[in-house]
Amino acid sequence: MDRRRFLKTTGLTLAAGTGVLSAPFVARAQAAPIRIGLMAPQTGVVAAGGREIIDGFSLFWESAGNQVGGRKVEIIVEDDASNPDTALQKARRLVEQAKVDMLFGNLLANTGLAVANYVKGNGTPYFIPVIAADDLTQRARIKNVIRAGGYSASQFSRPLADWALKQGYRKVAMISQDYTFGHEQCGGFAQAFTEGGGTVVGQFWHPLNTSDFSPYLGQVAGVKADVVFAMQTGADATRLIQQYASFGLKDQIPLLGSQNATDQSVIRTMGAECEGIVTSAHFAEGADLPATQTFVKTYSDKFSKIPSLYAFSHYVGAMWVAKAINAINGKVEDRDVFLDTVLKTDLPDSPLGKPVRFDDYGNPVYDVVIRKTMKNKDGKFWNVPIGGYPQVSQFWKYDPATYMKQPPYSRDFQGIKKT
């Protein structure tokens, strides 16, 4: 969609002299508009995901009539360029020049961490529907950084490990992108799997933007695993899934993945090579829940594609924060009251179809679904629930204080139980 068409369909306009987007001008006869700074990568390695962040976020506010708590809403969009230095620069512009009341967004962990460290010093509310770095709501918690619609990286891989054990799998090989998001998702899986009696027979780390996975797949084939856990995002996920099939492993060793591995942003252009992959997540676009299917249809009708995690998370994040703003009659200027109200707000009517709440650390507690990639009636692949785990927190079954005494997950610490 080109910029002119996007502006027309969302009702947003270019703010004069800024090159950013804002809601249509509304006379300020009463309360001033609530100003929201949305940061999304419109250029760089994850620009496609950034487009869907904007689409999902703007879809919610359009459905709300661009108002909340008796006040109009003005959205100012900035391109973080998939770069932490740029993200920091844009966050400063939004807070110090545009005077936004809150920040939303970013996609990559390094951009989100840069913004989180900035708002730590000035108290600006910052809502992160995608940034999943565990410690932002654990050991290094920042009170004004809240995962509205988001999740911690290791949160969903633990139930998947438990599910794998219940299928009789005992030896897992893991292949992952070599950065914090991968380390944390693999750590959650490895710890839960080995504590349940399984064994990690090999972990293989590859750099971002790997084009040839054959060296890693050769090693995976050689360790005699009975299941493989893969943690990739974006183009890496596409290439890994395609090469896993072409290498002949698809029919030999079942493939499990992180939720981003079979996100719509990955599988919507793929064929049978993605069929049958099992992942875990809080959202399954193929669920037959009425609330889920209403959202999927609304989004698909507007944007001609099934919503991805990025679109869904920012739609839900906006919905969650909007409910809190309504509860305080739009008075977001009192930041302490605003943030406390968000944390106390439950979301019973989201596209998840099930109630969601925050834990004491600003991270949502979800009913987690085990999903399998299947074809729908239109011949398109999507994720369909095949199992579930109710009320999964970022701490799984661990006591939070005890859990946080162990080191954060990294290449050197994967929580693997020694036998």
N, C-alpha and C positions, 0 to 999 in steps of 0.2 A: 504494500500500500504506500503510495507516495505521500509526501508531507501534506499537500493540499487536500487530498482525500481524507487523510487521517484527521486533520483539523476539522473538516466538515462533519465527519461521523462522530467525533467525540465532543464537539461543541467547545473545544479549546481554541485559543487564539494566541498569536505571537505577541508577547509583551513588548511594547515599544522600546526599541533601542537595546534589547537584552538578548535576543535570539533564543529566548526560552518561552515556554508555554504557560498560559494562564487561563483561568476560566473567563467566560464573557464578562464584560464590565457591568457591575451592578451599582446603582447609585447608593451612596453610603448615608442615607438619611437616618438610619438607626445604627445598630451596632456595626462596627467594621467587620469585613469578612475575616473568617478564619483562614490563615494562609498556611498552606502545606507545601513544603519542599520535597519533591520526589526526585530521587537520584536513580538513574538507570543507564546502563551502558548502551549507548546508541551507536558507538563505534568501538572497534577493538574486537578481541577474540570471542566475546559472548554477546555481541550486538543483537543477535536474533532473540536471545532470552530477554534482553532489555526492552525490545519492542513489545514482548508479551507482558512484561511488568507494567508498562504504560497502558496497554489494552485492558488488562484485568482491573487495574486501579481505577481507570477512568470509567469503566463499565459500571462499577459500583456507584460512583458519585453521580453518574448520569441517572441511574435508577433512583437515586435519592433526591433528584432535582437540584443537585449541586448546592445543597444546604444541609445544615445539621444544627441542633440545639437552638433553633430560631435565628441562625445566622447563615449568610451565604458562605460558600467555600471557594477559595481561590487556590488553584494548584499551579505551582511553578516547577517545571521540569528542567533538570540539568543533566547533561551527559557526563558520566564519570569516566568515560573512555576506557573502561576496564583497567584503570590505572590508579593506584592508591594516592599518588601525588596529586593527580587531577581531582580525585574524589575529595581530598582534603581541601583543595582550593575552592571547589564548587560548594562544599558544605559551608565554608567560611562566607562565601558570597551570599548564600541563601540566608544564613543566620545574621550576619553583620550588616549586609546591605539591603536585602529583600525583607528582612525582619519577619521571617516565617515563625509561626507558633510551634512547629514541630517538623521533624524530618522523617521521611520514609524511604525505604528501598536499599539500593545497591544489590549486587549479585555475587561478586567474588568475595571470598573471605578477606583478602588483603585490603580491598577497598572498604569493606565494612569495618574492619578493625581500625583503619586510619580515621574513619569518621567517629567511631566509638571513643577512641582516645581523645579526639577533639571535644566532643560533647561532654565528656567526663569533667572537663574543666569549666564548662559554662552552664550545665544543667538543662540544655535543650532536650526535650523529649525526642527520642529516636527509636522508631519502630522498624524491626528487621524481619520481614516475612520470609526471607530466604537465607540470610547469613547464618551459618550453622555452627560456628566455632564454639566448641563445648564450654570453654571457660568464661565466655561472656555472660553466662547465667550460672556459673559455678564458682570456681576459685577466684576469679577476677571479676566478679559481678559488678556492674555499674547500674545503679538503681534506675536511672533515666533511660536505660537501653532495655527494651522489652520486645520479646519475640511474638508480636501479634500475628498469628497465622503461620509462624515459623516453627522450628524444631531444633534440637541440638544434634550434632552430627552422629553421635553414637546411639541415639535414642531408638532408632528403628531397626538397627542391625542386630540388636540383642534378641528381640522376639523371633527374628528370622533364624538365628542360630538355634534357639530352642525348638522351633518348628523343624529344622533340619535334623536335629537329634531324634525327634519323634518319628521321622520318616525312616530311621535306621541308619542314617549317614554317620560315620565315625571318623573319617579322615578327610580333611578339607585342605585344598590348595587355594591360595588367595593371590589375586593379581590386581594391582591398584595403581592409580596415579600417585606419584611420590610428592605429596604435599599434605598439609595439616588435615584438610577435609578427608583425604583418603586414609591417613594414619588413624584418625578418630573413628571413622566408620569401621575400618578393619579391626581396630582395637576392641570396640564394642562386641563385634561378632566373635573374635578370637577368645575374649575373656569368657563370655557366656558359653561358648561351644566347649572350651576345655574344662571349665568348671562343671559342665554337664556330662563329662566323660569322653568328649571327643579329643582328637589330636590334630594340630596344624602341621601338615607334612611339608609345607613350603609356603613362603611369602615372597612374591616377586613384585618389585616396585619399578615403575617406568616413568620417564619424564612426561610432563604435559606435552600434548601435540605429537604423540608418537604415531608415525605412519606405518611402521612394520612391526607387528606383534609376533612374528614367527619365532624369534629367539626365546621369547617368554613362553609362548604356547608349547614349544618343544620341551622346555623345562617342566611345565605343568603336566604334560603327557608322561614325563619320566618319573614323577614322584608317586604314582599309583594312588591318587586320591579317588574317593568315591563321590565327591561333589566339589564344585569350584564356586568360590565367591568372588565376584568381580565388582570393582568400584571405579567407574568411569563416568565422566560427564561429557556432554557435547559431542564433538566430532570424534574424540577418543572412544566414546561409548559405541558410536556407529561402527568405527573401524574394528574394534575388539569383537563385537557381536558378529560382524560379517566374516572376519578372519577366523573366529572360533568355529564357525560352520564350515568354511572352506578348508580348514585344516583337518576336518574330519572328527572334531571333538564333540560336536553337537549331539551326535547319535551314540556317543560313548560315555560321556560324563555329564550329568545334569549341571546346568548353569544357574546359579543364584546370583542376584545382583542387588546393589543399592537402588533406592527408588529412582534416582536420577538416571540410572543406566537404561531404564525402559520408559523414561518420561516421554510424553508426546512430542517434545522437541527433538527427540531422537528417533522414535519408531514411526512417526507419521509418514515417512517416506521410505520405509523399509518393507521387505518382503518376508518370506517364510523363515528367514534366518533368525528373526526375533521371536518367533512363535514358541510358546512353552516356557519362557524364562520366568522364574519365580522371584519376586521381590517383596519388600515390606514397606508400608507407607501409612500415612494417615488419610490419604485420599486415593480412591480408585475410581477413575472416570467411567468404568464399566459397571459400577455398582447399581443395583436396581432400586436404590432408595429414591423416593420421589424428589427430595430436595436436591440430591446430586444430579439427577437427570434433568431437572428444571434448569439448573445452572449450566449444565453441559449443552443443552439445547439453545438456551439464550445466547451463550457465548458463540456456539457454532453458527447460529443463524446470523450473527453480526459479523463475525470475522472469518467465516468459511473454513474453520478448522476446529478440531477438538482441543479444549484448553489444556495447556501444559501446567506443570507445577508452579511455574513463575507467575502465570496469570491467575491461577486459582489462589495462591498464597496471598497475593496482593489484593485480590478481591475480598478475601476473608479478613485480612489485616485491616483493611479500610472499614469493613462492616463492624469489626470488633471495637475499634477505636471510636467509630461513630456512635455506637450504643452507649459508650461511656460518656461521650460529649453530650448526648441527649440527657443523660442522667444528671449532669451538672448544669443543664440549661445553657450550654455553650461557653461557660466561663473557663476557657483553657488557659487564661493568663495566670491563674493560681496553679502553678506547676505541681506543687506537692499534692493538692487536692485532685488535680487531673490525673497524675500518675497513680495515686492510690486508688482512684476510682477505676482506672483501666485494669489494675491488678485484681480488683474485687469483682470485675464484670465477668459473668459467665455468658457463653454464646450457645443458646439452645437451638437456634434455627439457622445454622449456616448450611452451605452446600454439602457439608459432611453428613448431614442428616442425623447427627447425634450430638449431645451436649459436650461442650469443651470448657475447660477452666484453666486458670494459671496455677502453677505451684507457687511456693513461697519465694522463688528465685526469679520469677518473670518468664518462665518457660511453660508452654501449654502441656497439659496432660491429655493424651488422646486415646481413643480406641484405635488400635493399630490393626490394619488388615494385611493378611498375606495374599498377594496378588499373582495371577498368572496372565501372561500376554496371550490374548486370543483375538480372533476375528469377530467383529460385530456383524449385524445383519447387512450392513452396507459394504462389507468386505474390507473394512479398515481395522487395523490392530489397535487394541486398547487393553487396559489392565482390569481384570475381573477378580473380585474377591473369591478366595478358596478357603479362607480360614481367618481367625482373628484373635486378638488379645485385648481385653478391656482395660482401660485406664492405665496406660503405660506412661510412666514419668521418665524424665531424663536420667533418673537414678536407678531405673529398672527395679530390682528387688532389694537394692542395697540401702542401708541407712545413709542419708546424705552426708552427715558429718564424717562417718567412717570412710565412705567412698572418696571424699575429697582429700583424704590423707594420702591416697596413692597418687603417683605422678600422673600428669596429663598423658594421654596417649601420644605416642610418637613412633618413629621407626625403631627406637631403642627400647620403648616400653609398650607392649601390646597386651598387657594383662594376662598373658598366657600362664595357666596353672601348671606348675612343674609336677611331673609324675615320678 
